Amino acid sequence: MGALRSVRIVRTLRSLQLVRGFTGARRLLVAMLVSMPALLNIAALLLLVMIIYSVVGMELFMHVKPVYRLNEVFNFRTIGR
């Protein structure tokens, strides 16, 4: 009986350690949720920069003559069609 009781006590203590581990995971989840608006702002800024660079690239390379790999299908004039 004593050995069975000690096994039950060890199982109970192990489950208490799991509950303590969940509090750490909960804190990480809350931190991620709190930082989500800032990450969305950074993603929007990155998207804006990429759009600006793509428009500048289209303007700069629009008049490149089709040679080698740039042909009538793959060129800078037909992007977006």
For each residue, the residues with C-beta under 8 A, 3 or more apart:
1: 4 5
2: 5 6
3: 6 7
4: 1 7 8
5: 1 2 8 9
6: 2 3 9 10
7: 3 4 10 11
8: 4 5 11 12
9: 5 6 12 13
10: 6 7 13 14
11: 7 8 14 15
12: 8 9 15 16
13: 9 10 16 17
14: 10 11 17 18
15: 11 12 18 19
16: 12 13 19 20
17: 13 14 20 21
18: 14 15 21 22
19: 15 16 22 23
20: 16 17 23 24
21: 17 18 24 25
22: 18 19 25 26
23: 19 20 26 27
24: 20 21 27 28
25: 21 22 28 29
26: 22 23 29 30
27: 23 24 30 31
28: 24 25 31 32
29: 25 26 32 33
30: 26 27 33 34
31: 27 28 34 35
32: 28 29 35 36
33: 29 30 36
34: 30 31
35: 31 32 38 39
36: 32 33 39 40
37: 40 41
38: 35 41 42
39: 35 36 42 43
40: 36 37 43 44
41: 37 38 44 45
42: 38 39 45 46
43: 39 40 46 47
44: 40 41 47 48
45: 41 42 48 49
46: 42 43 49 50
47: 43 44 50 51
48: 44 45 51 52
49: 45 46 52 53
50: 46 47 53 54
51: 47 48 54 55
52: 48 49 55 56
53: 49 50 56 57
54: 50 51 57 58
55: 51 52 58 59
56: 52 53 59 60
57: 53 54 60 61 76
58: 54 55 61 62 76 79
59: 55 56 62
60: 56 57
61: 57 58 64 76
62: 58 59 76 77
63:
64: 61 70 75 76
65: 70
66: 70 71 72 75
67: 70
68:
69: 74
70: 64 65 66 67 74 75 76
71: 66 74 75
72: 66 75
73: 78
74: 69 70 71
75: 64 66 70 71 72 78
76: 57 58 61 62 64 70 79
77: 62
78: 73 75 81
79: 58 76
80:
81: 78
